[in-house]
Structures are given as structure tokens and as C-alpha cells.
Amino acid sequence: MPDRRSLTSVEARIDAVANRLLAGAPETGARARLVEFAVFVLKQAWACVFGAAFLAVLLAAKLWYPDDAVLARNDALTIAAVLIQVVMLVGRLESLRELRVIVTFHVVGTIMELFKTDVGSWVYGAEGVLRLGGVPLYSGFMYAAVGSYMVRVYRLFDLRFTRYPPLWATGVVAALIYVNFFSHHFVFDARWVLLAVVVLLWARTTMHFRFFRGTFRMPLLLAFAGVAVVIWLAENIGTYAGAWLYPSQVGGWHPVDASKLVSWFLLMIVSVVLVTWVYPPRRPDAVVGAAPNADLSDNDNGERASPSDRYTRPS
């Protein structure tokens, strides 16, 4: 379980109930693995709560929102997104500390949306008054949903890292990636060069995470790729719901081209760097009996830690 000091008050109560329910869960065998998998899925769902709620609103609007409603559909979506964010804060499902990152995602995303719609990369419906130019204000909340997931998963899974690259280097790469989203319309598209730089920079980084018992590990690049795939799937839902459309989808919806995975992967890097402003990457806790500055990077095989090298839990 995560350090309860990192949880909001509501999450701490949920965590306490979950601990009581799981107190008698087995530690070995098939049932133990099933319980661990269930906890992992539930925590991922909790981390995605903002994005999942907004996707549900998008689908509901496509299926049931009347075309002749007094309030334009885009304006209704913007109001719904604001209400979801308010509920997250008032209900103490999200902290003010996290809101800083989410607002930054909103601003960064909206700037990109204004440019991308102007050059015709994708389009929105023109109805409604809650918009900037051709960009409805709910568009920024789609980027905020990514930010919400990133900051929540960081603390819910008590993420730690070994061999994390220098923050100044990650910041430079993230800035270059963001600039390339604009500049590739006019000059050389450097996305493949930037992708290679990202791979080189994070190739040796291992992510350590816990969600029930013990500590698990995986290459951080694999985690980046997994989240990019999930965002791409969400993008397919968003375009199907008509939240926005790529030019090739205007005549009839079809799945978003898989080449967009590279764009989402690179946007993930920008997201990760923004999150490190609030949650600087931490090394795993010292191994029991090890020297305070011992190198903990030799047993990074992506497997569950054995009892002999398991990390201590936060106090």
C-alpha cells in the first residue's frame, strides 16, 4: 500500500477500509496473485477517475444529448468537465498540490489545440460560446485528464526509480518535444530523433511500484509505452464520440491511425517532466541491512523482489 501521508483524506479512509478487507488475504498461491491483480486494476481505475468520468460524459452526450437543446453540446461538455474537476477537489479526491500540475497541463494543451486546429491537424464542431477561436474550452480538460492520471498514479503506487536521468536533461528533451509539435509544420520533423533520444535517456531507468504486498519493477520505457497505448485507445473513444475529428474522419469515423502512438509516447514525456515538478523522482527505500548509499540497481529484472531484497515500507 502507498504511504498514507501521500493520500487525500478520502483516499486514506478508503485505504483503511481496503486494508481491513484484505487483512486475511493469502500471501502465496493463485488466490494471492488474483487478489494482487484485483488491487492493481482497482488502483489504476481510481487513478483514471477524472479521465474515465469525462469519457463517460462524451459518450453520453453523443448518445443522448438533444440536437435542438438550448445549451450547445460543446458548452454542456465544458460545464460538465468543470463540475467533474470541482467534485474532485471538494470531495478531496485530488489535492491542491496536484491541481497545479493539472492546470499546467490544461494551459499547455490549450495552446497546442489553438495551433493545431489553426493548421488543420484536427477539427471541432463550431457550436457553443465557451471556446477560444475554433477550440471549445473542454479540450484543455482532455490534457488535464492525462495530468490527473499521472500525478495520482505516482502516489497511489508509491513510484520509485533507479538510474533516473538528470532532471535538467529530461526538461530539455521535454521542451524540444513540445516545440517539435509546432515546428514540424514548417521545418524538419524531429520526432524520430527525439524518440531515439528518449530511449537513450531513459533506457536504464527502472520503475519500482507497490500496490499491495511487496515491490514490483519494470523498465520505465515499457510503462511509458503502456500509458501511450491507453491514451490512444481513449483517443479512439473521444473521436468516436465526436469530441474532435481528424480530417480523414470527417467523412466517416474510423480508428485513429496507429502512427499517433509515437505522438502520444512523446507527449507522455512532456507529461512525466511536468509531474516531476510536484513529485521529484525518488529512489527506492534502502534495502534492510544495506548501507544508506548502497547501489540498489543490480537486481532490476522486472520481477517481484524476493524476501531477501525486499524494500522497507515508508514509515
Secondary structure, DSSP 8 states (H G I E B T S, - for coil): ---GGGS-HHHHHHHHHHHHHHTT--SSSHHHHHHHHHHHHHHHHHHTHHHHHHHHHHHHHHHH--TT-SS-HHHHHHHHHHHHHHHHHHTTSS-HHHHHHHHHHHHHHHHHHHHHHHTTSSB-----SSEETTEETTHHHHHHHHHHHHHHHHHHTT-EEES---HHHHHHHHHHHHHHHHHTTTS---HHHHHHHHHHHHTT-EEEE-SSSS-EEEEHHHHHHHHHHHHHHHHHHHHHTTS-B-GGGTTS-----TTHHHHHHHHHHHHHHHHHHHS-------BTTS-TT----S--SSS---GGG-B----
